Amino acid sequence: MTTQTNLSTQLTSAERRRGIAAAIACLTVVGACLGASMPFLALVLAGQGVPPAMIGLNSAIPSLAGLIATPFIPKLMQHVPANRLVVVSLILAAGAMIGCYLVPNYWAWFPLRAIIGATITIAFVISEIWINALADEKTRGRIMGIYGAVLAIGFAAGPVVLFLAGSEGFLPFGLIAGLALVACIPVLMAGDTAPGGEGHAPSRSFAAFLTVAPTATLAAFVFGAVEQGVMNLLPIYGTRIGLTSQVAALVLTAFAAGNILCQIPLGILADRMNRRLLLAICGGLAGGIIALLPLVAGTLLVFPAIFVFGGMVTGLYSVGLTLLGQRFHGPDLASANSAFVMCYSIGALMGPPIGGAAMQAWVPHGLPASMAIFALGYMVLALWRWRTARDNPAAG
């Protein structure tokens, strides 16, 4: 097994491309699986008469389990190759989804959804590490841009899968579990390009990686907070400013379109300019646009505004990953990428309640105000890092 430390130098260009394509294909299918499973399981519980608060509690378990599992991923990768970890994780996730069908009990779903959340997180993080480990520095940004765009397409396809499968009987459970198993196929086909299993420990503790590259890790935190805050609350905000529920849903579609279409251009820019400066620009544009949203909310300008906002917010994640791969390699990359995803998860848990509290404190514009504070605060940090960091292209 080729070690993760010098993986990209020992593989040919064709082998690197094959490995990157496999990891991206895997994550695309996993994204569709997540995009279908989250609303589907909530609908099933609602159909059982479970109160909304209890549905929310059950729905939070996968995120919590993923957050708990993340710090253990670098340790696992010291001993087991990435492809094996991903395949085992996806098989366990598929089994837990079938378990949800076999045991349609609210309390039984807590451990089952915990398994789904932990195993999908493991597959997700390791696949991201795989991509970053194989990416060439000259094209790392555009590779991450392609990854971000394709992943967003996968998430968007999830509800389509749910629409086709319906929400009753075994079919939706089986289809979602099947997606998890299908995601194993590209991994198995390109397993010889996978990192991990070399036994080397990272140079720092896992906790140190949460702060050693603040421009990158806080980009993930802000993206998680803003993305989840907007995805969960933007339709509610739309109806409170006078939009119909249908138009409010279209606004969310514009946000998703920005997620998809802006990532490759941002990736190309990330290969041609200072990545910290690009992250500051993404944060500034995202914060400025969402802060001005109340001025255009009642006009057609809301759609292009939300489109650009969605692209810039998602750019924080894809360009942040690019900066992370620029700085870290081998076991350090595994720990840094895991810390990056943990920061995203923490932000994702914080964003919706903060946005909701802000909407109550300032009716109706508290949501854009709170999201603007996240993004503009990050812009200040990224600009400070850009101006004060040593003249070192590997600095985070």
C-alpha positions in Angstrom: 0.0 0.0 0.0 1.4 3.4 -1.0 1.6 5.6 2.1 -0.5 8.7 2.4 2.6 10.8 3.0 4.0 10.5 -0.6 0.9 9.1 -2.2 0.6 11.8 -4.9 4.2 11.5 -5.9 4.2 7.7 -6.3 1.1 7.4 -8.4 0.9 8.3 -12.1 -1.2 11.2 -13.3 -3.8 8.7 -14.6 -3.9 6.9 -11.3 -4.4 10.2 -9.4 -7.2 11.2 -11.7 -8.8 7.8 -11.3 -8.6 8.0 -7.5 -10.0 11.6 -7.4 -12.9 10.6 -9.8 -13.7 7.6 -7.6 -13.8 9.7 -4.4 -15.9 12.4 -6.0 -18.3 9.8 -7.4 -18.6 8.2 -4.0 -19.4 11.5 -2.3 -21.9 12.5 -5.0 -23.9 9.3 -4.3 -23.5 9.7 -0.6 -24.8 13.3 -1.0 -27.9 12.0 -2.7 -28.3 9.5 0.0 -28.2 12.2 2.7 -30.4 14.6 0.7 -33.1 11.9 0.5 -32.8 10.3 4.0 -33.0 13.4 6.1 -36.4 14.7 4.9 -37.7 11.2 4.4 -37.2 10.0 7.9 -38.7 13.2 9.3 -41.8 12.6 7.1 -42.1 9.0 8.4 -42.0 10.2 12.0 -44.6 12.9 11.2 -46.8 10.3 9.6 -46.6 8.3 12.9 -47.9 11.3 14.8 -44.6 12.2 16.5 -44.6 15.8 17.7 -42.3 18.2 15.8 -40.0 18.8 18.8 -39.4 15.1 19.2 -38.8 14.8 15.4 -36.2 17.5 15.7 -34.5 15.8 18.5 -34.4 12.5 16.6 -33.2 14.3 13.5 -30.3 15.9 15.4 -28.8 12.5 16.4 -26.9 11.8 13.1 -25.2 15.2 13.3 -24.3 14.6 16.9 -23.0 11.1 16.2 -20.9 12.4 13.3 -19.4 15.1 15.5 -18.4 12.5 18.1 -17.0 10.1 15.4 -14.9 12.7 13.6 -11.9 12.9 16.0 -11.3 9.2 15.7 -11.0 9.2 11.9 -7.3 10.1 11.8 -6.5 7.2 14.2 -8.4 4.8 12.1 -6.6 5.9 9.0 -3.2 5.1 10.7 -4.1 1.4 10.6 -6.7 0.8 7.8 -6.6 1.9 4.2 -9.2 4.5 3.2 -11.0 2.4 0.7 -11.7 -0.3 3.3 -12.9 2.2 5.9 -15.3 3.8 3.4 -16.8 0.6 2.2 -17.3 -0.8 5.7 -18.9 2.5 6.8 -21.3 2.6 3.8 -22.3 -1.0 4.3 -23.1 -0.3 8.0 -25.1 2.8 7.0 -27.1 0.8 4.5 -27.8 -1.8 7.2 -28.9 0.8 9.7 -31.3 2.3 7.1 -32.9 -1.2 6.5 -33.0 -1.5 10.3 -35.1 1.7 10.4 -37.6 -0.1 8.2 -37.6 -3.3 10.1 -38.0 -1.5 13.5 -40.3 1.5 12.9 -40.0 2.6 16.5 -39.1 6.2 17.5 -36.8 5.2 20.3 -35.1 2.4 18.3 -34.3 5.0 15.6 -31.9 6.9 18.0 -29.2 4.2 17.9 -29.9 3.4 14.2 -29.7 7.0 13.2 -26.5 7.4 15.3 -24.9 4.6 13.3 -26.0 6.3 10.0 -24.6 9.6 11.1 -21.3 8.3 12.3 -20.6 6.0 9.4 -21.6 8.5 6.7 -19.4 11.1 8.4 -16.5 8.6 8.3 -17.0 7.9 4.6 -17.4 11.6 3.9 -14.3 12.8 5.7 -12.1 10.0 4.3 -13.2 10.7 0.8 -12.4 14.4 1.1 -9.0 13.4 2.4 -8.5 11.1 -0.5 -9.3 13.9 -3.0 -6.9 16.4 -1.3 -4.2 13.8 -0.9 -4.2 13.1 -4.7 -4.7 16.6 -6.0 -1.8 18.4 -7.7 -1.1 21.8 -6.2 -1.4 23.6 -9.5 -4.9 22.3 -10.0 -6.1 21.7 -6.4 -8.5 24.6 -6.5 -10.4 23.6 -9.6 -10.5 20.0 -8.4 -12.1 21.1 -5.1 -14.4 23.4 -7.1 -15.5 20.4 -9.2 -16.0 18.4 -6.1 -18.1 21.1 -4.5 -20.3 21.5 -7.5 -20.8 17.8 -8.0 -21.5 17.3 -4.3 -24.2 20.0 -4.4 -25.8 18.3 -7.4 -25.8 15.1 -5.4 -27.6 16.7 -2.4 -30.1 18.4 -4.8 -30.8 15.0 -6.4 -31.7 13.5 -3.0 -35.2 15.0 -2.8 -35.8 13.9 -6.4 -35.0 10.3 -5.4 -37.5 10.7 -2.5 -40.2 12.1 -4.9 -39.8 9.1 -7.2 -39.7 6.5 -4.4 -42.5 8.0 -2.3 -42.6 7.9 1.4 -44.4 4.6 2.1 -43.4 1.0 2.3 -40.0 -0.6 1.8 -39.0 1.1 -1.5 -37.7 4.4 -0.1 -35.8 2.7 2.7 -34.3 0.2 0.2 -33.5 2.8 -2.4 -31.6 5.0 0.1 -29.7 1.9 1.5 -29.0 0.9 -2.1 -27.5 4.4 -2.8 -25.1 3.8 0.1 -24.1 0.5 -1.4 -23.7 1.9 -4.9 -21.3 4.5 -3.5 -19.0 1.6 -2.7 -18.5 0.7 -6.4 -16.2 3.5 -7.4 -14.2 3.1 -4.2 -13.6 -0.6 -4.8 -12.6 0.2 -8.4 -10.0 2.7 -7.4 -8.9 1.2 -4.1 -5.2 1.0 -5.0 -5.1 4.8 -5.1 -6.4 5.2 -1.5 -4.4 6.8 1.3 -4.1 5.5 4.8 -2.9 2.4 6.7 0.7 3.5 6.9 0.9 3.6 10.7 2.4 7.1 11.0 0.9 9.5 13.6 0.2 13.2 12.9 2.7 15.8 14.1 0.1 17.5 16.4 -2.8 16.4 18.6 -6.2 16.5 16.9 -7.3 19.5 19.0 -4.3 21.5 17.8 -5.6 21.2 14.2 -8.8 23.1 15.2 -6.7 26.3 15.6 -3.4 25.8 13.8 -5.0 26.9 10.4 -7.8 29.3 11.5 -8.4 30.7 8.0 -9.4 27.2 6.8 -11.1 25.7 9.8 -13.2 28.8 10.6 -14.2 28.9 6.9 -15.8 25.5 7.5 -17.5 26.8 10.8 -19.0 29.8 9.1 -20.2 27.8 6.1 -21.9 25.3 8.4 -23.6 28.0 10.5 -24.7 30.1 7.5 -25.7 27.2 5.2 -27.8 25.4 7.8 -29.3 28.7 9.1 -30.4 29.7 5.6 -31.5 26.2 4.5 -33.7 25.8 7.5 -35.0 29.4 8.0 -34.9 31.2 4.6 -38.3 29.9 3.5 -39.8 31.1 6.8 -38.1 34.5 6.4 -39.5 34.7 2.9 -43.1 34.2 4.0 -42.6 36.8 6.8 -41.6 39.5 4.3 -44.7 38.8 2.2 -43.6 36.2 -0.3 -45.8 33.3 -1.1 -44.6 29.8 0.1 -44.0 28.9 -3.6 -41.8 32.0 -4.2 -40.0 31.4 -0.9 -39.1 27.9 -2.1 -37.8 29.3 -5.4 -35.5 31.6 -3.4 -34.0 28.5 -1.7 -33.6 27.0 -5.2 -31.6 30.1 -6.2 -29.4 29.5 -3.2 -28.8 25.9 -4.2 -28.1 26.9 -7.8 -25.4 29.3 -6.6 -23.9 26.4 -4.6 -23.5 24.4 -7.8 -22.6 27.0 -10.4 -20.1 29.2 -8.6 -17.7 26.5 -7.3 -15.7 25.8 -10.4 -15.1 29.5 -11.2 -14.0 30.0 -7.6 -11.8 26.9 -7.8 -10.0 28.3 -10.9 -9.5 31.6 -9.0 -8.1 29.6 -6.1 -5.3 28.3 -8.4 -4.4 31.8 -9.6 -4.5 34.0 -6.5 -3.8 34.0 -2.8 -6.4 31.7 -1.2 -6.7 33.5 2.0 -7.6 36.7 0.1 -10.1 34.8 -2.0 -11.7 33.4 1.2 -11.9 37.0 2.6 -13.6 38.1 -0.7 -16.1 35.2 -0.4 -16.9 36.1 3.2 -17.2 39.8 2.4 -19.5 39.3 -0.6 -21.6 36.8 1.2 -22.0 39.1 4.3 -22.6 42.2 2.3 -25.3 40.6 0.1 -27.2 39.0 2.9 -27.0 42.2 5.0 -28.6 44.1 2.1 -31.2 41.4 1.5 -34.0 43.4 3.2 -33.6 46.1 0.6 -34.3 43.8 -2.3 -36.4 41.2 -0.7 -39.6 42.4 -2.3 -38.2 42.6 -5.9 -36.8 40.2 -8.5 -33.3 41.2 -7.4 -33.7 38.8 -4.6 -33.0 35.8 -6.9 -29.6 36.9 -8.3 -28.7 38.2 -4.8 -29.4 34.8 -3.2 -27.7 33.0 -6.1 -24.4 34.9 -5.6 -24.8 34.6 -1.8 -25.1 30.9 -2.0 -22.1 30.6 -4.3 -19.9 32.7 -2.0 -20.9 30.9 1.1 -20.2 27.5 -0.4 -16.9 28.9 -1.7 -15.8 29.2 2.0 -15.9 25.4 2.2 -14.4 24.4 -1.2 -11.6 27.1 -1.1 -11.1 26.4 2.6 -10.5 22.7 1.7 -8.1 23.8 -1.0 -6.1 25.9 1.5 -6.0 22.9 3.9 -4.6 20.6 1.3 -2.0 23.2 0.3 -0.6 23.2 3.8 -0.9 19.7 5.2 0.1 16.3 3.9 0.0 12.6 5.0 -1.3 11.9 8.5 -1.5 15.7 9.2 -3.9 16.1 6.3 -6.1 13.4 7.8 -6.3 15.2 11.2 -6.6 18.7 9.6 -9.5 17.6 7.3 -11.2 15.9 10.2 -10.9 19.1 12.3 -12.2 21.0 9.3 -15.3 18.8 9.1 -15.8 19.1 12.9 -15.8 22.9 12.7 -18.4 22.6 9.9 -20.5 20.3 12.2 -20.3 22.7 15.1 -21.3 25.6 12.9 -24.2 23.6 11.5 -25.5 22.9 15.0 -25.2 26.6 16.0 -26.5 28.3 12.9 -30.2 27.4 13.0 -30.8 28.2 16.7 -28.9 31.5 16.4 -30.7 32.4 13.2 -34.1 31.5 14.8 -33.3 33.6 18.0 -32.3 36.5 15.8 -35.6 36.3 13.9 -37.5 36.5 17.1 -35.3 39.4 18.4 -35.6 41.4 15.2 -38.8 40.7 13.2 -38.5 39.9 10.4 -34.9 40.7 9.4 -32.9 39.0 12.2 -32.0 36.1 10.0 -30.0 38.0 7.4 -28.5 40.2 10.1 -27.2 37.2 12.1 -25.9 35.5 8.9 -24.1 38.7 7.9 -22.4 38.9 11.2 -21.0 35.4 10.7 -19.7 36.1 7.2 -18.4 39.6 7.8 -16.7 38.5 11.0 -14.9 35.8 9.0 -13.9 38.3 6.3 -12.1 40.4 9.0 -10.2 37.3 10.2 -9.2 36.2 6.7 -8.0 39.7 5.7 -6.0 39.8 8.9 -4.4 36.4 8.1 -3.7 37.5 4.6 -1.9 40.7 5.7 0.0 39.4 8.7 0.9 35.8 7.9 4.5 35.2 6.9 5.4 35.1 3.2 4.8 31.4 3.1 2.5 29.8 0.5 1.9 26.9 2.9 0.6 29.1 5.8 -3.0 28.6 6.9 
